[in-house]
Amino acid sequence: MSTTTDNTTQELTAKDFKTDGPVKWCAGCGSYSILSSVNATLPKLGVRKEDIVFVSGIGCSSRFPYYVKTYGFHGLHGRAMPIASGVKLANPELSVWVVTGDGDSMAIGGNHFIHLLRRNMDINILLLNNKIYGLTKGQYSPTTPFGSKTKTSPDGTIEHPFKPGELAMGAEGTFYARTIDTDPKMMKEVFLEAAKHKGAALTEVLQNCIIFNNKVHQEITDKDVKEDNTIYLKHGEPMIFGKENDKGLVLDGIKLKVVKIGENGITKDDILVHDAHEPDDTLHYMLARMALPEFPLALGVIRAHKTAVYDHMLEEQVELAKEHSKVKKLNDLLNSGEIVKKG
Amino acid sequence: MSDKNKVVELEDVIIKFAGDSGDGMQFTGNQFSDTSVNAGNDLATFPDYPSEVRAPQGTIAGVSGFQIHIGGKDIHTSGDLADVLVAMNPAALRKNLKWVREGGTIIIDIDNFDNKHYKKAGYEEDPLNDGTLKGYKIIKAPITTMTKSSVKELDSKVALKTKNQFVSGMLYFLFNRELEQGKQFLRQKFKNKPKLVEANIDVLEAGYHYAETLEAFETTYRIISAEKTGSFRNITGNVATAWGLMAAAEKSGRPLFLGSYPITPATEILQELSSKKNLGVKTFQAEDEIAGISSAIGASFAGNFGVTTTSGPGLSLKSEAAGLAVMTELPLVIVDVQRGGPATGLPTKPEQSDLLQALYGRNGESPVVVMSAATPGDCFHAAFKAGKIAMEHMVPVILLTDGYLANGSELWNIPDVDSMPNIKPPIAKANDEDYAPYRRNPETLAREWAIPGTEGLRHRIGGLEKEDVSGEVSHDALNHEIMVKYREEKVQRIANYIPEQPIYGNEDGGDVLVVSWGGTYGAVYTAVSELRKQGKDISLAHFEYIKPFPKNTREVLSKFNKIIVTEINNGQFVNYLRAHFPEFNYLQYNKIQGLPFMIYELKDKFNEILEEK
C-alpha cells in the first residue's frame, strides 16, 4: 500500500478518498454508485481525512473499506458494529462509518445491530440491502421477499422477511433513512444528513445485485413507475408524490392512506407534513412499513430524533470522575483503603 | 465469666464459615480477613459458593462457604482441612464435615439442628447423637435465639440477617481479636445505615460475651504475626487482574478499554474497572462475548489498550475474533478466568481445562501468547506483563487465571507503580513516507501501530490474508506461507524478552521435578517445600509462560530423573510438554473435581514417586 502525505489545510474533494488499487465488484454492481456518492459526501463532513474510519463485516458490501482511502477495518462476518463501537469509544473524535449488508447485519450480526442502535452511539451505518447473499453466490437473506426461489429455497422461501426500518425503530433507533443506488443525488443528500445526525444513523440503501438478484428493486427504479411507487420524504414538507405530484398521504383513523389531491374535496392542506424530528416514532414506523402496491415506498430521512448519545455521555462520565477523584494515579489507588504497613 | 489467662500461640489456623446463601458467611469471612490483615497476619482466603443466588434454604445446594487461612508464616493457600468449622445448619455441617481435621472445633447453631432441618440436609439420623461427630469438639451455640434476643426491637427477618455477627463475636473472642476492628468494618460497610450498624454491633458484642461464658473456650488462641515487611493489603485475584491491566495502561500511556460480557467467575474484573473512570478507564458492557472482544479489537485499532475478560465458554465464543486479532496483529489481552467445563460446566468451580483451547482453539494457524497467574496477588503482575507483551509485540495474549485465584485472596505486598518498567509500543510516526502496515521490526517482528487520526498513515487492515509489508489483500500461495511463519516466529521471539524458567529447589538437578502452572502454585509450592524440609530430593518448576516456553525449558526438564506434571484437568499441559519435548518421560497427577489441590494429597503422591526406584 502506498501512503499519502496529508495536508490538513487543503480543501478536500472526492478524489482524496479514491484508492489506488482496483475496485473488485462485479461490473454493473449497485455498489459502484454508492461508493462514488460516499466519496462525494466525505469532503463535506468538515473533518480531516485522517479522522474518518470505515469498518465493515463480511459480504460484497463489506469490501467497501478497501475502496475508500481512509483508515479502514475489514472485520468478521456480522461484527462490524462492535468493532466500530470500540473504535468510536476509544476515540470519539473520529467519524466512524459501518458498511454492511442484509446478511451481515440482519442475520449473523442481528444482535449487534439492534444493540448499537439502542445505545445510540454516534456511528453511521450504511446497510446495502440487495435482499440476497451475493458473496456466497445466491442464497436467500433475512430480507429476501417471501416465496422467492433462490439456491437454498428452490421451492420458494417460507421465511417472513425483515424490514430494516422496523427493526431499527423497534430497537430504539434515533435515525433511519432509506435511499436507492440508482439515485446518486438522493444518496448524497441522505448520507450527509446521516453524518450530521448525532447518534446512531442507519441508512438503508436499496442496492441491485446484478448477478444473483437482478432487478429486485425494479418496481421502484424503473423510470415509468418510480415516481408513483416511491415518496421522497423531507422534513417539514408535505408527503406528496406521484408523476403528477398529485398524490399524498393522510391519516385515516390510525392508519395511513393514499389520497389524490383534488378528489373528494382533498386539498394540499389535508396532506400530512413530515416531521422526522418527532420523538414518538409511531408515524415513522408506519412510513417505514409502507409497501407496494397499496402504498409508495418511503425514501429519504424517515426519522431523525435527537437524544442523548452514548459516546458523549461516556466521555462526560470519565471527565467528571477524573475531576472529582483524589485518586490521580494508580499508586494512589493501590495505597488507598485498608493498608497495613509493617517493618 | 471465665478468666482469659490461658492463651495459646498458634503458627496458623484455618477457619471455614458455612451456612445458607443468605446467612452472610461471605460477609463474616471478609470481616475476619480484614481484621486479620490489620492484626499483622499473612492470609489466604477462598469463598466456595453455589452458582444459584439463593438455593432453597437449609439444603446442601444452598450452602455457601468461606475458608480463611491465617498465620505468621508464609501462607500460600487457603488451607487443606479446617481447624474450626462454623456450621449454621445441618446442611452446612454435612457438606463440610469432610473438610475438618480430626479433633477440630465445630461451632453449630443448635437452633437449626432439628428434625425438619435434618431432613432437608438429607440426614436420616440425628448427627449430634449417632456418632457422626465423634472426635470433634462440638460447640452447640443457640445463635438464632441469642441473636433475636439481643436485637428485640428489630423485625425478626432483619434480626436474623445479623446472626453472622454473633458468630464473628464468638471468633473474635476465641482468637483474641480486637472487637473494635470488627465494629469498624461494620461502620464502613453500612456507612449510611446507622441503625444497621448499631444492631450488628449489638449482636457482635453479644456473641463475644456469650463466648466468654463458655467452658469450651477456656483456652483461647493468638495467631502470631507475619514477619513480612512493607505495605500490604488483602486482595482477590480478580481485583488484582483489573489493577494490573490499569498498570499496563499507565506505563504505556495507552488508555485502557475493556469490552466484556458478565460471566462467572470473571465478572468482578468488569465491575472493578467500570468504577475506575477516574483513572481514565473505559468499560463497555457488550451485548455478548463476541461483541466484547470485537469492541476491544476496535479500540486497539484506534490506539487504546484493548482488553476483554471472560471464562471458558466465553473464550469459545471469542475464538473467531481472537483469530482476527492474530491476523491484524493488534495488541489485545484476553483474560480467561477458567472454570469447570465443557459447556456451562461448573460455573463457580476452578479448573485448568482451558489451556488447550487457549493454545489451539482457533481456525487456521493462529498463534497467540499464553501465560498464567500463580496466586491472587500475582494476577496483578501477570496482567501487567500480558499488557506489556501485547503492546510491545503487537500480539494477542491470553492470560489464564481461574476461579480459585479470582475469588480467593491473599495478603499482597503493594508494588510501587513508579518503579515498574515502562511499556513502549511501536507506534508509527505521522507522515512516515515509508510506512507500510506490515513492515516489521527486524528484532521482534512486530508491525507498527498506526493509529487513526494520525496524518499520513491512512491504511486498511482486516481478516483477509495480507501481503507481506504492503498489507494489500493477498491470496498468493507463497505469501500466505511467509505470513503464517512470521506470525508464529513473532510469538516465539518473545522468549528473548521473558525470564528463564526458574527452579525452586535443586537448581543443578536432582531426583524429582514437579511441574505445574497457574493457580495451583500455592498448594504445589507448599507441598514441595514441606517435603524439602524433610530432606527429600524434590524441586519445582512452576510455569508462568506457556507459549512461548522460556528458553531454558528443555534444559530444566533434562536435569531431573523423574518429572511429574500436576494439573487441575485431565492432563493438558503434560501433553503439550510431550509434544514439544518428547525425549522426556512424564508422570502426571490430575484432579478434576472442581476443587483445588490439597497439600496433603500432593505430598502423598510426591512421596510415592520419591520412593519408586
Interface residues (C-beta under 8 A of the other chain):
Chain A: M1 T3 T4 T5 D6 T8 G21 R48 K49 E50 D51 V53 V55 S56 I58 P65 Y66 K69 T70 Y71 G72 F73 H74 G75 L76 R79 M81 P82 I83 A84 S85 G86 V87 K88 L89 A90 N91 E93 L94 N111 H112 H115 L314 Q317 V318 L320 A321 K322 H324 S325 V327 K328 K329 L330 N331 L333 L334 N335 G337 E338 I339 V340 K341 K342 G343
Chain B: D34 V37 N38 G40 A226 K228 T229 G230 S231 F232 R233 N234 W243 M246 A247 E250 P255 F257 G259 K276 K277 N278 L279 G280 K282 F284 A286 E287 D288 I290 A291 G292 S294 S295 A296 I297 G298 A299 S300 F301 A302 G303 N304 G306 E320 A321 L324 T328 I414 P415 D416 V417 D418 N431 D432 E433 D434 Y435 A436 P437 P452 G453 T454 E455 G456 L457 R458 H459 R460 I461 G462 G463 L464 S470 G471 E472 V473
